Amino acid sequence: MPAKPHLLSFDCIGSPHAGYITSTQLAKNIPFEIKRVFWTQATPPTVARGHHANMATEEVLVALSGSIQVLTDTGREQQEFELAHPQQGLYIPAMCWTELHFSEGATALCLASTDFSETDYIRDYDRFLKLASHNAL
């Protein structure tokens, strides 16, 4: 059965007096080897990002500040998630269409299983649906 998007929890230590450290400690919570790390910031709340799926890349998305509304679509199931705590991440499997809406001042951190390759991206939703239905067989 193909992987489904789901929330992950990260270890967090500290206190309100000294601050907090959140960690994937030895990447035990990440279901893949991390090859790339990138972040997105200063996205206006009126702009939706994403609008693509990746053929092979798996990702974990974390809202470092602010919040991010994420719509995921595997071609079989749509889910909505709200990321609002840096101690929580969203696992996004390969072949999962996403749409992201950022709050004012939100910063997203993305941990990815592959280096960037434009050929990995599916940017046409109808093409994604055809590929997703083919992969479900």
C-alpha positions in Angstrom: 0.0 0.0 0.0 1.4 3.4 -0.9 2.5 5.7 1.9 0.0 8.3 3.2 0.8 11.8 4.4 0.9 11.9 8.2 2.1 14.1 11.1 5.4 13.4 12.9 6.5 14.6 16.3 10.0 15.8 17.1 11.9 15.8 20.4 11.8 19.1 22.2 13.8 20.0 25.3 14.1 23.3 27.2 12.0 25.7 29.2 10.2 29.0 28.8 13.0 30.6 30.7 15.9 29.4 28.5 14.1 28.5 25.2 13.7 25.3 23.4 15.7 23.0 21.1 13.7 20.7 18.7 15.5 17.9 17.0 15.0 14.9 14.8 17.8 13.4 16.9 19.7 11.0 14.6 16.8 11.4 12.1 14.9 8.6 13.9 11.6 10.3 13.1 12.4 10.9 9.4 11.4 7.9 7.2 14.2 8.6 4.6 17.8 9.7 4.4 17.9 13.5 4.1 19.6 14.7 1.0 18.4 18.3 0.8 17.2 21.0 3.2 15.5 24.2 2.2 13.2 26.8 3.6 10.5 29.1 2.3 9.8 32.5 3.9 8.0 35.8 3.2 5.2 34.1 1.3 2.2 36.5 1.3 -0.9 34.9 2.8 -2.8 35.5 -0.4 -0.4 33.3 -2.4 -0.8 29.5 -2.5 2.4 27.5 -3.0 3.0 23.9 -4.0 0.6 23.0 -6.8 2.8 20.0 -7.6 3.8 16.4 -6.7 7.1 14.7 -6.9 7.6 11.4 -8.6 10.3 10.1 -6.3 11.0 12.7 -3.6 9.7 12.3 -0.1 9.5 15.4 2.2 8.9 16.4 5.7 7.5 19.9 6.1 7.8 21.9 9.3 6.4 25.3 10.2 9.3 27.0 12.0 7.2 30.1 12.6 3.6 31.0 11.9 1.3 28.4 10.5 0.9 26.5 7.2 -2.4 25.0 6.0 -1.5 22.0 3.8 -3.9 20.2 1.4 -2.5 16.8 0.3 -3.9 14.6 -2.4 -2.7 11.1 -3.2 -5.1 10.7 -6.1 -7.2 8.4 -3.8 -7.6 10.6 -0.7 -7.4 14.3 0.1 -6.4 15.5 3.6 -6.0 18.8 5.3 -3.3 19.5 7.9 -2.4 22.6 9.9 1.3 23.0 10.9 1.6 25.5 13.7 4.3 24.1 16.0 8.0 23.5 15.2 7.8 20.3 17.2 5.6 18.7 14.5 6.3 17.9 10.8 4.2 16.6 8.0 5.5 13.6 6.1 4.7 14.0 2.3 5.3 10.8 0.4 6.3 10.7 -3.3 3.3 11.0 -5.7 1.4 13.3 -3.3 0.0 16.6 -4.7 0.3 19.5 -2.2 -1.1 23.0 -1.9 0.2 25.3 0.9 -1.2 28.4 2.4 1.1 30.4 4.7 0.1 32.7 7.6 1.7 36.2 7.7 5.4 35.7 8.7 5.4 32.0 8.4 8.6 30.1 7.6 8.6 26.5 6.3 11.5 24.1 6.6 11.6 21.2 4.2 13.7 18.1 4.5 13.8 16.2 1.2 15.0 12.7 0.2 16.6 13.8 -3.1 18.5 16.6 -4.5 16.5 19.0 -6.7 15.6 17.8 -10.2 13.0 19.5 -12.3 12.3 16.2 -14.0 11.0 14.9 -10.6 8.2 17.5 -10.5 4.6 16.9 -11.8 3.1 20.4 -12.2 0.0 19.5 -14.1 -2.8 18.2 -11.9 -4.5 16.1 -14.6 -1.3 14.4 -15.4 -0.7 13.7 -11.7 -4.2 12.1 -11.4 -3.4 9.8 -14.4 -0.1 8.8 -12.9 -1.5 8.3 -9.4 -4.3 6.1 -10.7 -1.8 4.1 -12.8 0.4 3.6 -9.7 -2.5 2.5 -7.6 -3.1 -0.6 -9.8 
